[in-house]
């Protein structure tokens, strides 16, 4: 689904389920094809905060950020800023 979509029910359901599983004491990592699939700018920062609050890890399968990441780290601050700029550079509004 496009990251331009305002409602992304499958992503919302996956994040909610990951948080529920994590709350039972099991380590959880949300695996995503590429960071651009999660969102851009503020949406990505908000998602990072939600994952951080639930203590859920994140792993990207491809792209420049391939590998596991801590959503509470500086990577997400930089990533959110870069993805917002990238969208603007392409002539599209940041979404």
N, C-alpha and C positions, 0 to 999 in steps of 0.2 A: 504494500500500500504506500502511496506517496507520503512523504514527510510533510507535504502541504496540507494534508487532511487534519481537520481540527479534532475529530473523534477517531480514535484508533482502538476499537474494542478488543482486538486480539492482544495488542501490546499491553493494554490496561489489565486484561485478565492474566497475562503471563506474569506481570510485575506483582499483582495481588497474590497469585498463587505462590510465587517465589517467597514473598514475605510471610505467608501463612506457613509454608514448609519450614522456613528459617526459624520462625517463632517456636517450633517444636524441638529445636536444638540441632537440626541437621544443617550442615554447611550447604549453601546454595550459590550457584553461579549462573547468571543469565548469559546465554551464549547467543551472539548476534553475528550475522554475516559480516557487516562493516559498520563502523560508527555512524556513517551517514544515514543508515536505516532507522536510527533511533530518533532523529530529529535534528533541529538546528537551533543555535542561539539559546534563547531563554527556555524553550521546551526541553532541550538537552540538559540544561542546568537544573531544571525542576525535576527531571527524571533521575539525575544523579543524586539529588537530595533525597528523593524517595527511596532509592536503592541504599543509600548510606544509612538512612534512618532504620531500614529493615536489616542492615548488615548483610546485604546480598552482594556478591562479587559480580564482576562483569568480564566477559571474554569476547574478543573480536576474532573472527576466523580469517579475515583478509584485511588488506589496506595498510596504511602507514602505522596504525596502532595495533596491528596483529598481536594477539597474546592476551594475557590476563591483566586486569587493572582493578585498582581500588577506587570505587566511585567517589570516595571522600578525598582523593588526592588532587594535586595541582593539575594533573592531566586533564581532568574534566573542565576546569576553569579555562584552560588554554583551548581545549577542544571546542567548547561552546562558543568562545569568542571567534575562533578560526572558522567554524562552520557557519556562523552568522555572516562573517565577512565574505566567505566563499560564495554564499548565495547572492549577496549584493553584487559581487564582482561579475556574476553571470547575468546581471540585469534583471534578476528576479528579486522580489521582496523577500527578506528573511522570514522564514515561517517556523 
